[in-house]
Amino acid sequence: DTGVSQDPRHKITKRGQNVTFRCDPISEHNRLYWYRQTLGQGPEFLTYFQNEAQLEKSRLLSDRFSAERPKGSFSTLEIQRTEQGDSAMYLCASSHLDRNTGELFFGEGSRLTVL
Amino acid sequence: AQKVTQAQTEISVVEKEDVTLDCVYETRDTTYYLFWYKQPPSGELVFLIRRNSFDEQNEISGRYSWNFQKSTSSFNFTITASQVVDSAVYFCALSSYNTDKLIFGTGTRLQVFP
């Protein structure tokens, strides 16, 4: 499978715990995005990377959220001291800067439930 | 500020009916892109189309067609002869010209019954 993969697909945690999600983009894609989607809403942009550089962060991304893409390949999104309001689907997407099609390739998401 | 409005929360049709999903957008950019994505029950968003703000030609791809009208800031999506497999949530989205960051609408859930 050469699509975008995310792990874990589901995570249930207690309030206050830390969680980490991993995204493996399509191998030749140099841009990687994180979005958050709550029930009944469209995805909301969180942050994106071009290679290993984090180029933009949404104001939605509080200090408890941190994302990395250390070698310009996979990325991790960590949420510290989770709150019930963090419960959502976390979507990762990738694209190739030079192909200019505008298409983002999305993974199936990581669903977080904070009890 | 950029905004995408999909006023139709849910639409139900019977197979073979035509259905139009509405999308209205707001942007101060003179150059921008509009998109439609499909989200089936599996959850993975699937790209359907991108339209450049300079290109107001309607587009047809099989049973799908898109009507872009800059004068009304609308980018509507029509499925002709709908099928059960078209059942999904459809999102309209907007981006500025110089970024891939997408601003999504709230989506329209389409249910096609046999």
Chai-1 contact restraints between the chains, C-beta under 6 A:
chainA,res_idxA,chainB,res_idxB,connection_type,confidence,min_distance_angstrom,max_distance_angstrom,comment,restraint_id
A,Q41,B,T106,contact,1.0,0.0,6.0,A-B,restraint_1
A,G42,B,F91,contact,1.0,0.0,6.0,A-B,restraint_2
A,G42,B,F104,contact,1.0,0.0,6.0,A-B,restraint_3
A,G42,B,G105,contact,1.0,0.0,6.0,A-B,restraint_4
A,G42,B,T106,contact,1.0,0.0,6.0,A-B,restraint_5
A,G42,B,G107,contact,1.0,0.0,6.0,A-B,restraint_6
A,P43,B,F104,contact,1.0,0.0,6.0,A-B,restraint_7
A,F45,B,K101,contact,1.0,0.0,6.0,A-B,restraint_8
A,S95,B,D100,contact,1.0,0.0,6.0,A-B,restraint_9
A,G102,B,Y33,contact,1.0,0.0,6.0,A-B,restraint_10
A,G102,B,R50,contact,1.0,0.0,6.0,A-B,restraint_11
A,E103,B,F47,contact,1.0,0.0,6.0,A-B,restraint_12
A,F106,B,E44,contact,1.0,0.0,6.0,A-B,restraint_13
A,F106,B,L45,contact,1.0,0.0,6.0,A-B,restraint_14
A,E108,B,G43,contact,1.0,0.0,6.0,A-B,restraint_15
A,E108,B,E44,contact,1.0,0.0,6.0,A-B,restraint_16
A,G109,B,G43,contact,1.0,0.0,6.0,A-B,restraint_17
